[in-house]
Each structure stands twice: as C-alpha cells, then as structure tokens.
Amino acid sequence: MIDSFLKYLRFQKRYSPQTILSYHTDLQQFTDYLNQEFDKTPTEEANHSLVRSWIVKLVESGLDPVSINRKIACLRSYYKFLLKQERVTKDPMVKIKILKTKKKLPHFVHEKEMELSLDQYEAGEETEFDKQRNRLVIELLYGTGMRLSELIGLKDSSVNLHDQTLKVLGKRNKERVIPFTSGLVHIIEKYKKVRNREVERKEDHLLVLKNGEPLYPVMVNRLIKKYLKEANVEKKSPHVLRHTYATHLLNKGAEINAVKDLLGHSSLAATQVYTHNSMEKLKKVFDQAHPKA
C-alpha cells in the first residue's frame, strides 16, 4: 500500500519530488521498525501503541523534533489514505500529538552586507560560462525569493524580459508570477548569450551545466555556501537568500500579504516569521525617539 500511497501523492496531491522522497524514507523507517520490534507487523495493522512506541524511540535517539514532526505528518497522511481505501477501520494517529519545537528565527544577510557581497562578487578561476551562470543563480535567489526547486525548474519560457516577470512552479504544482528588477534583465541576457554560444542544452532549462544538463541541488548548495562564506551569517544555503529577500522587502515597508504571495506561501502564518527583523527595527526607533524609552 505504500507504493499506492506515494503514487497518490505524486499524481493526485501533486506533492514535490522532494516531499515524496522524504515520505518514502519515513514510511520505510517505520516499516523497518515494525519488522524488527513487532515481528513484521504490517503497517495496516499498526495501532496507536505501536506508532507511539516508534515516536518515543525517535525522541530517545535524539532526533530533532522538527524531523519527528514531519514523520508524524507523513503517518497522518498515510493512514488517512488507508481509511479512504478502506484498508483500515481505525486511524492510529488520532491521539498522536506533534512535539513542541523551539521557534527558530530565519537566518538572513543584512542589507549592507548583501549589497557589498553582490558588488564584490568574485568568480575566481571559473570559466566565462560558469561565471555568468553562477552570478545569475545568486541574483535570482536573492532578487525573487524563489525556492531551490523552483530555480532548478526554470525554463527559458518561464522568463519574460519585457514585462520583467518570471513564472515559477511552486509546491503542489502551483504557478505564480514574480516580478524582478531591470538590473536582472541585463544579467539574464548576458548569461543566455554565453550559454547559447557554448552549451548544447538537452532540455529547455534556463540554468544548465556545461554538458547541457539542468542544475542539481548539491551543486547550487555548494555555490551558495561558497558565496556566503564571507557574509556574517551562521547558516549558508539557498534558503538563506529567500529569507533575506522576504526580510528586506518587509523592512522597506512591503505589505505582508504581498510578500506572502511573492513567496508562494499558502498561509499568512508562514510569512509572519519574517516580521522579526522589522520588529527589531521598530524597537530601535522607539528606544531612540520615545521620551520615556
């Protein structure tokens, strides 16, 4: 039934490949646990006590509560699917609660450091093609706030240079249009000129490797880690540039609902985490200006 569930997520729920892979891993781990500890009990026969015992074991192993909560979410979706398919009569997840987690503020690069980093971008020993592509990767992540998967999935047809917008395919195959600055137009044109001259693409992807294949997550993560090495930020990943984009927009007075739409969030709660920096700024203004402060 696990294979049927994963197909359901892919073709009906339209979950991203990354989410499906994560759910597959979680269900495999749960299956292995049942095989080892409960004499190969099928997942369809697992009750509340068995599920709870697995979660307790994960907690005792020191696994991060965020990761455990994802596994709980996975099992909730799985058993809801089994109920619909009439493969189980009771949902063992009914009384299972998610773990409490510490609220982590998103890491971001401060405006002055971001501007300085972009102005002083050094390509090192890179070829002209790599230099233009890598610069575009950085500018797109910071200039649009798109996710890593959205960046990799960009096609030439996704970009409208005249309107200065690009169309991305977000979570659950939801499309959205993101505007970008006029400065990005020149960077995109310069990259495409070099790419079209030097690379024979195998697909219509905008960002490719020298052999014409599309970029892959590890490569982009490595590039951003190298780029953010000199920036004063603890965590270095493509998502940090997404956090930076959202934080800078709010600091400049952008309306939070507009930022929500630009990021492709399904709820406002996911966007509100970025107001932390704006609140810090407001507190400083208050301390400096209020007579009683």
C-alpha positions in Angstrom: 0.0 0.0 0.0 3.0 2.3 0.5 3.6 2.4 -3.3 -0.1 3.2 -3.9 0.1 6.0 -1.3 3.2 7.5 -2.9 1.6 7.4 -6.4 -1.5 9.1 -4.9 0.8 11.9 -3.5 2.5 12.3 -6.8 -0.4 12.2 -9.3 -3.4 13.4 -7.2 -2.0 15.6 -4.5 0.9 16.8 -6.7 3.5 16.8 -4.0 7.0 17.8 -4.9 9.6 15.0 -5.6 11.5 16.0 -2.5 8.4 15.6 -0.3 7.6 12.2 -1.8 11.2 11.1 -1.3 11.0 12.2 2.4 7.7 10.4 2.9 9.0 7.3 1.3 12.1 7.3 3.6 9.8 7.9 6.7 7.5 5.0 5.8 10.4 2.7 5.1 11.9 3.5 8.5 8.6 2.9 10.2 8.2 -0.4 8.3 11.7 -1.4 9.4 10.9 -0.6 13.0 7.7 -2.8 12.9 9.7 -5.6 11.2 12.4 -5.6 13.9 10.4 -4.8 17.0 7.0 -6.3 16.3 7.5 -9.5 14.3 7.0 -7.9 10.9 3.6 -6.4 11.7 2.2 -4.8 8.5 1.7 -1.0 8.6 -2.0 -1.6 8.0 -2.2 -3.5 11.4 -0.2 -0.9 13.4 -2.2 0.5 16.3 -1.8 3.7 18.4 0.6 1.9 20.9 2.9 0.8 18.1 3.0 4.2 16.5 3.6 5.9 19.8 6.4 3.5 20.7 8.2 4.4 17.4 7.9 8.1 18.2 9.3 7.5 21.7 12.2 5.7 20.2 12.9 8.5 17.8 12.8 11.0 20.7 15.2 8.9 22.8 17.6 8.7 19.9 18.0 12.5 20.0 16.4 13.2 16.6 15.4 16.8 16.1 11.7 17.4 17.0 11.1 19.1 13.6 12.2 15.9 11.8 10.0 13.8 14.1 7.0 16.0 13.4 7.5 15.5 9.7 7.4 11.7 10.3 4.2 12.2 12.3 2.7 14.3 9.4 3.7 11.6 7.0 1.9 8.8 9.0 -1.2 11.0 9.4 -1.4 11.4 5.6 -0.7 7.7 5.1 -3.4 6.4 7.5 -6.0 8.9 6.2 -5.3 7.4 2.7 -5.7 3.9 4.1 -9.0 4.9 5.7 -10.3 6.2 2.3 -9.1 3.0 0.7 -10.9 1.0 3.4 -7.7 -0.8 4.3 -8.0 0.1 7.9 -11.1 0.8 10.1 -9.4 2.9 12.8 -6.9 5.7 12.5 -3.9 5.0 14.9 -2.8 8.7 14.6 -5.9 10.2 16.2 -4.3 10.7 19.7 -0.8 11.3 18.4 0.3 14.9 19.0 3.2 16.7 17.4 6.2 17.6 19.6 6.8 21.1 20.8 9.6 22.8 19.0 11.7 25.9 19.6 10.8 28.8 17.2 13.8 29.4 15.1 14.2 32.8 13.5 15.2 32.6 9.9 18.8 33.4 9.1 19.3 36.3 6.7 22.0 38.6 5.3 21.8 42.3 6.3 21.2 44.8 3.5 24.6 46.4 3.5 26.4 43.0 3.6 24.2 41.8 0.8 24.9 44.8 -1.4 28.6 44.6 -0.7 28.7 40.8 -1.5 26.9 41.4 -4.8 29.2 44.3 -5.7 32.3 42.4 -4.8 31.3 39.1 -6.4 34.5 37.2 -7.4 34.3 34.3 -9.8 37.9 33.1 -9.1 39.1 30.5 -11.6 35.6 30.0 -13.2 35.1 30.0 -16.9 33.1 32.8 -18.5 30.1 30.5 -18.8 30.3 29.4 -15.1 30.8 33.0 -14.0 27.7 34.3 -15.8 25.5 31.4 -14.7 26.6 31.4 -11.0 26.1 35.2 -10.8 22.6 34.7 -12.3 21.8 31.9 -9.7 22.7 34.2 -6.8 20.8 37.2 -8.3 17.7 35.1 -9.0 17.6 33.6 -5.5 18.0 37.0 -3.8 16.1 39.0 -6.4 13.0 36.8 -6.5 13.0 34.8 -3.2 12.2 31.6 -5.2 12.9 28.2 -3.7 15.8 26.0 -4.8 13.4 23.5 -6.6 11.8 26.4 -8.4 15.1 27.8 -9.5 16.2 24.5 -11.0 12.9 24.0 -12.7 13.0 27.4 -14.6 12.7 27.2 -18.3 13.6 29.9 -20.9 9.8 30.2 -21.5 9.4 31.0 -17.8 11.2 34.3 -18.2 9.5 37.4 -19.7 12.2 40.0 -20.1 9.8 42.6 -21.5 7.5 42.5 -18.5 10.3 41.7 -16.1 8.5 38.8 -14.6 9.1 35.1 -14.3 6.7 32.2 -13.8 7.7 29.5 -11.3 6.1 26.2 -10.4 5.9 26.0 -6.6 4.8 23.4 -4.1 2.0 21.2 -5.3 2.5 22.4 -8.8 1.1 25.9 -8.0 2.2 28.5 -10.5 2.9 32.1 -9.5 4.4 35.1 -11.3 7.3 37.0 -9.6 8.5 40.5 -10.8 12.2 41.2 -10.9 14.3 44.4 -11.3 15.6 45.9 -14.5 19.1 45.0 -13.3 18.4 41.3 -13.7 17.4 41.8 -17.3 21.0 42.6 -18.3 22.4 39.7 -16.2 20.0 37.2 -17.8 20.7 38.4 -21.3 24.5 38.2 -20.7 24.2 34.7 -19.4 22.0 33.4 -22.2 24.3 34.9 -24.8 27.3 32.9 -23.4 25.1 29.8 -22.8 23.7 29.7 -26.3 27.2 30.0 -27.8 28.9 27.4 -25.6 26.3 24.9 -24.5 24.1 22.5 -26.3 21.1 22.0 -24.0 19.4 18.7 -23.7 16.2 20.3 -22.4 14.7 23.8 -22.2 16.0 24.6 -18.8 17.3 28.1 -18.2 20.1 27.2 -15.9 22.3 24.4 -17.0 25.7 22.7 -16.6 28.4 22.8 -19.2 27.2 19.5 -20.6 23.7 20.8 -21.1 22.1 19.0 -18.1 20.0 21.1 -15.7 21.5 22.2 -12.4 21.1 19.9 -9.4 20.6 20.8 -5.7 24.0 19.8 -4.3 25.8 22.0 -6.9 23.6 25.1 -6.1 24.1 24.5 -2.3 27.8 24.3 -2.8 27.8 27.5 -4.8 25.8 29.5 -2.3 27.8 28.2 0.6 31.0 29.4 -1.1 29.3 32.8 -1.9 28.0 33.4 1.6 31.3 32.3 3.2 32.4 36.0 3.8 28.9 37.1 4.8 28.1 37.5 8.5 25.5 34.7 8.6 25.5 31.5 10.6 23.7 29.3 8.1 24.7 29.2 4.4 22.1 27.8 2.0 19.9 28.9 -0.9 17.0 29.3 1.6 19.0 32.0 3.4 18.7 34.2 0.3 14.9 33.5 0.3 14.8 34.6 3.9 16.9 37.6 3.0 14.6 38.6 0.2 11.5 38.5 2.4 13.1 40.3 5.3 14.4 43.1 3.1 11.0 43.6 1.5 9.3 43.9 4.9 12.0 46.3 6.1 11.3 48.5 3.2 7.6 48.7 4.0 6.2 45.9 1.8 2.7 44.8 2.8 2.9 41.3 4.4 0.1 39.9 2.2 2.0 40.9 -0.9 5.2 39.2 0.5 3.1 36.1 1.2 2.0 36.0 -2.5 5.5 36.6 -3.8 6.9 33.8 -1.7 4.1 31.4 -2.7 3.0 30.7 0.9 -0.4 29.1 1.4 -1.0 30.9 4.7 0.0 34.2 6.3 1.4 32.4 9.3 4.4 31.1 7.3 5.2 34.7 6.2 4.8 36.3 9.7 8.1 34.7 10.8 9.9 37.3 8.7 8.5 40.2 10.7 11.0 39.5 13.4 13.6 41.9 11.9 11.1 44.6 11.2 10.0 44.4 14.9 13.7 44.8 16.0 14.0 47.9 13.8 10.8 49.3 15.2 12.1 48.8 18.8 15.3 50.7 18.0 13.2 53.6 16.6 11.1 53.5 19.7 14.1 53.5 22.0 15.7 56.4 20.2 12.5 58.5 19.8 10.2 58.0 22.8 10.8 60.3 25.7 10.1 57.5 28.2 12.3 55.0 26.5 
